[in-house]
Every structure is written in C-alpha cells, then in structure tokens.
Amino acid sequence: MNKNEVNLIKIGRFGKGIQEDGSFSLRVYADFQTCFMSLSDFFVVYDDGRVRFLTVQLDALRGNNLSGRIDDRSVVNEILGCQTAWLALDEETIDSLIDENGLIGLTVIWDDKEVGVVDDYFSNQSYDTLVITKVNSEETFMVPDVEEFVIEKDFEAKKIFVKNIAELMDL
C-alpha cells in the first residue's frame, strides 16, 4: 500500500434500513467499538467499488443496531440506488481510538438500580465482555456485550442499561 492509499474497514452494512430523509439503522459487525460513537466522519463503500467520504450523525447503539442520520442528499440517493453499501472507517482512525473505548467508567443500570461500574472489557473475537465492579464492593462480575444482556449504552449520561444479569452477578 503506498502512502496515498487508505485501508478502509467496513463496520456495518446499509440495507433497507436507510430512509429517504437520511435516517438509518444498520447492523454493525461484532468488532464494532463503542468509541466510534463519538465520530462523525466516515466513508461509504459501494458495491461497485466506489468510495465516498461522508459526515454522519450517530444517534444510538442498541445491541448491534446503530442508528443515525446522513444529511447529504446525494449520498443518501446513491445508497438508496445501489445494491449494497457499507459504512467504513479508515484503519488509522480505528487504531487511534481503540484505546479510548467509551465503556470504561459507565454506570451499569439494571431494573432502574445502579449495580456497578464498567472497569474493564475484553474481546473474545465474537463479542466484548464487560468487567463490572459491584456498587459498594470490590467484587466483579462479567456481562457479555450482546443484545441478550445489554439494552442500551447512553454515552452522554455515562450509563449502560442491562437486563437478564441476575445469575451473572452471582457467578
């Protein structure tokens, strides 16, 4: 790769989840990092090999579903008019953000109660696993970062909402 080439990593595929007004919902790949939620500059990779820079407003990440909006009408029309398009990031941006994951420090909320704080996480190639320290304790428990357990991540409020964790807390 010469110095002018950019290595792009596809992080999710646009499907029928993009609307004419530019709002979209796409399923992100398992290695999608929550720290990407702070970004607005992405690339779109079209099925015919074309690549275009775009600005995206990301709204929410619920499980593996990412929602947001594209304001550039020409990009929206191109995505709607092609068979397949992917949201992508350049490898350099990914590398610069990977250590700044937005998970650490999030307050964990279960059944409207604060049960702990995310102190660490690790990936097992299929999904991230959150390491949570219980409130008023040094005990930790782990929760897979998948839809079965994670309802929503609210980075502005610094909270992560979970479900189905009763047995995980006791392991």
N, C-alpha and C positions, 0 to 999 in steps of 0.2 A: 504494500500500500504506500503510495507516495504521500508527501506531506500535505497535498491539497485534497486528498480523499478523506471522507468521513465514514467511519464504521457505524452504521445505524443498527440499533437493537429494537426489534418490534416488541412492544409491551402490551398490545391489545388489538383486536380486530373490530373495525366498524362493520356492522351488519345492518340489519333492518332497524337497528336502534338509533339511527340518525334521522332527525325530523327536518322538514324544510326550513324551520325557523333557526336551525343550527344546534338545537339541543340534542344531546346524545346520551346513550347509555351503552357501554361496551363491557365485555367480559375481559378482564385483564389476566395475563398469564400468571402462573403460580409464583414466578420470581419478581413480580411487581413489588417495588419497595414503597412503603408509605411515605418516605421522604420525598417522593416525586410529586406529592400533592401540593407542595409549595411552588412548583414550577408553572410557568405559563407558555414557555417556548418549546415547541415540539416539532416533529416532522410528520408528514403523512406520506406513506409509501403506497403507491397504486399498483394494481395487479399487472399493469403493463411495464412496470419498472421505473416509472416516473417518480420523482421525489419532490416534495414541496415543503417549505418552511411554513409553519402556521402558529398563531397565538391562540391558546385555548384557556378558557376559564373553567377550572375544575371545581365541582361543587361538593361531591361526596363520594366516599368509598364505603360501600356496604358489602361485606364479604368480598367477592371477586368482581362485583359490579361497580364500575366507575361511571359517574355522571358528570356532565359539564356542558359547555356551550362553545361553539365556534361562531364568531361574529362576521368573518369574511365570507360573503355570499358566494363568491366564485369558488372557494374551496368547498363549501357545502354542496354546491351544484355538481362539482367534479366527483365528490364522494358518492353522492346520490346516483350519478350517472355511470359509475364503474361497477364491475362485478364484485371486487373485493378491495378494501383499503385497510391499512394498519396505522395505528398511532405508534410513533417510534421516537426514541431518544438517541443522541449520539453517545458513543461509548465513553468519551471524555467527561461528559456531564454525569453519566451514571457513576463513573469512578470517583468523581469529586464529591458526590452526595452520599455514597454508600455508607460512610462512617457517621453521617449526620441523620440517621434514621429517627423519624419523629415519634417512635413508640416509647422510647425510654423516658420515664417520668410521667407518663399518662396515668391518671387516676382510673382505677378499674371499678365500674359500677355494675352491680348485679341486683336485680329486684329492687331498684331505687335506693340501694345502700352502697356506700363506699366499702369495698372489701380488700383493697390493696393498691399497690403502685407497680407498674412495669419497671423492673430494674435491669432487665437484660432480655435478649432474644437470640435465637439461633435458627438456622435453616437446616432442614434435613433433605433438601433437594425437591421435596414435594410442597412444603409449606413452611412458614415461620412458626416457631413455638415461642410463646411469651413466658418469661420467668417473672412471676409476680410475688412480691413480698406482702404478706398479710398486714392489715392495719393493726397497730399496737402489738406487733410481734416480729420476731426475726425469722419466722417460718416462711418458707416459699412453697409455691405450687406452680405447675406449668399448665398452660392452656394453648392448644393448637390455634393458630390464627386462620381459622376456616369458618365458613358460614354456620356450621353446626353450633359454634360457640361464640363467635364474635358477631354482634348485631350491627354496630356502627362505631366508627372512630371519628371523634369530633376534635380536630386538632386545635381549633380556636379556643375551645373550652378546656382543652388538655384532658379529655376523658375518653375512655373506651368502654362501650356498653357490651356486656356479655350475657350469655344465657347457658343453661344446662351444665353448670360447673360444680354443683354440689359434691359429686363424687370426686372430682379433680382436686377440690380443696382439701379432701381428707387423705389423699394418697401420700 
